[in-house]
Amino acid sequence: MRESLNAHNLGHMFASLSELVCALEQDQVIPAFQPIVELRTGKLRGFEVLARWNHPDVGPVLPENFIALAEDNGLIGELTNQVFRKAFLAGRQIGDLRLAVNISPRQMRYSSLPGQIWNSAEDAGFPLNQLTIEITESALLENLEQAGKIACALKEMGCRMSLDDFGTGYSSLKHLQALPFDQLKIDRSFVESMATRRESRKIVAAIVGLGHSLDLVTVAEGVEEDDQAELLLRLGCQLAQGFRYGRPLPADSLPAVMVAKPISVAIRASEDAILDALPAQRLAEMQAIYDGAPVGLCFVDRTLRYVSLNRRMGKMNGLPVEEHLGQRIVTLFPQWYKTHESYLQAALAGEAVDRIEIEEPGEYRGRPGRKVLASFYPVKDEAEEVIGISMALMEMRRRTMPTAEEAAAAELALEAAQD
């Protein structure tokens, strides 16, 4: 039931205890609903429920202006009851879509919470298997064992569990292991800067990758721009919410939101085929292509250190694959480096060097000189920054050009290597 101050500054900042007591007595706390969509299609998948104090004088007041006051004065239970009751009643009109509600860290102390949620849902006729409970890691710090018991009770009732604002506080893999989470929420602070800061992109990529490896759904908060949505989709994030998809709205706006046209992500044509599989699946497929390619393939980083290579490349170089890894080209093969330096530098500058014939010197372990057909492709990250070079080498012996089959296989392998 929280929301960032990046939203509109609604209401006043200094609510008094007497005002809040009066608001609860007069049933002035209401839910607002922010759309949560599937990134790939833009289709609506549910709503996050956000608390609003419908103040008679100043209008809607954001939760950061009254949630702490309610927690400190023993009012958070009644406040939560009002929000849940009204959210569940409104939820009867959303079909099989989901509602997500953030629970105050203070509430994770109380074993009565699952029963409180059960009763509210029962009274409103809302199925709990459509409810996601969001908690932050700060809720787990005081008593992880108690939080675990409450989380398990909620899971037994049919609720899903989400770890909110992952990566911003006391993030610990222990929490993911100890509690039955179903999804991770990527904090808006990373999403806001991911289009301009490589560090943020890498953090988001790591969270998404962690989610996939643990079979958790990843949800990005604060998505406002098209480029943010595109980057998230390319990284494999499944769900998103933010002003790009809709602001928090009152319950009477839900029917209009549900029939609105999906807001999809425009992906460049070259990326379309990549989106059909999850990152782990793509990696396994591409590794098989990489290893089976009839050409030598490798990837080197910006310092020209070997990061990966296939067995064919190791055999062509006369050196085991393991002895390449982490070593710079110039260290292992100084004469080879001199011959290829101009092509390597061109690729680092973003220029693709495709299928050129090169006379290579004999160098390692008495290997004779040879003619190769070589390609050097810049490899770019999500923001189009060059992070390394994908190389392909094919020896040219009895003929001056590869067969059509070899060329086709090499091209497919190169495409895989660039990903």
Phi, psi and omega in degrees: 000027180254165174204145184292151174291355176291345176287178178303146178279087182270136172075179181270164189265349189234074177286143177263161180298318181297324178295318181292319177301316179297320180298319180290322178296326182264010174060044185268351179275124185231161176269146167244155189235117178255129183297142170242126188237161172279123185299318186299317187249341186079004182287143180292132179240350178163195182219142167270135180270125181238132183285142173226136172264112183277078185291131184294338183259318186253356180088199184298135179245133182289153186297331180296349179267355181214346182296313180298322178298319178293319179297315186290343185239021174070024182254359187294329179296313180293321178299315179297320178302315181296316182293313180298313183302313182287324179294318180293322177297316178293329183294345179292346181260009183256010177065230182263014176288165185255154169248139176240129182232131179273131181261134177300138178307324181298326183290338180288001174276338193259120180292348180282350186301311181303318179296323178299315180292318179302312182297318179296317179292320179297316181296325183269350182072032180259129181287127183289345176285001173251013182250134172247126177262122180258130175228150176266162182293339176297336178288347185259352190286319187291316184208088182297324181296316179295317178298323179296320178297317180294317180298317179295322177296319178295320178296320179295333177282350180108355181287153168263158182240136180234135175268111189273152175054040184298134176097358185256339184241243183261055185299133181214134176295340177299323180293321178293329180280325188277330185246152186276066181283150177249339181208160175244137176253128180274123185297145182300333182298326176283321182294319183300325186255001188291336179284342184241343182239121181297325181300317180294320179299318182291325177295315178298316179300321180293319179295317178297315179298320177297318178301314179298317183294332180260007180060042178250140174287139177252136182234127179261130177264156171070030179281115183241332187246155180298319183292329175295315180297319181294315180297318180298317179295317180295332178278347177102009177293139186267317187236159181209155172214158182149178186295339175300329184253349177144144176276162175300133186232156177289167185300326183288353177268352184301316180303319180293321179296322185290337179256002180292154179292134179301145178258098184273177180252131177275111180253139177302144187306324183294343182264347190305315185292338183284339189279354185282349181229154176288159183306318181295322178292318179298319182298315181297317180296314183290329177295322178295318177296317182301310183289329183269002184292142180278019180227162175280129181232143173204161173235131176237148181277189184294338176270005180065038171264140178292124176258320177206154174199157178267171183297327180297319179294318178300318179295319179297326181275351181071028184215136180303148181307316185299330182278351174279319194300129180082356181260146178278148180304315185295334179285315183282319188226072185299321180289319177300319181300317180299321181292327188253000187304316184297324180288322178296316180293324177297318179294320177297333178276000177100005183261129177278131177248111193245123168053066177247147178273131182227134172272112182264143177284152170289141185212291192273130175053040176071018180297133181288161174296161183203165173254133180233155169260116190239147174226142181229116183241132174291137176255128187244153177272192186296338180256019176068023173271136180289124181246357179169192185227134171259125183243146174227132180232135176229125179291140179246107185247272187288339179230162183271345180226149178289160175291166178299322180294317179295318181297318180295317180295320179295320180296317178297318180295322179295320178298318178295319183295327181290342180271000000 
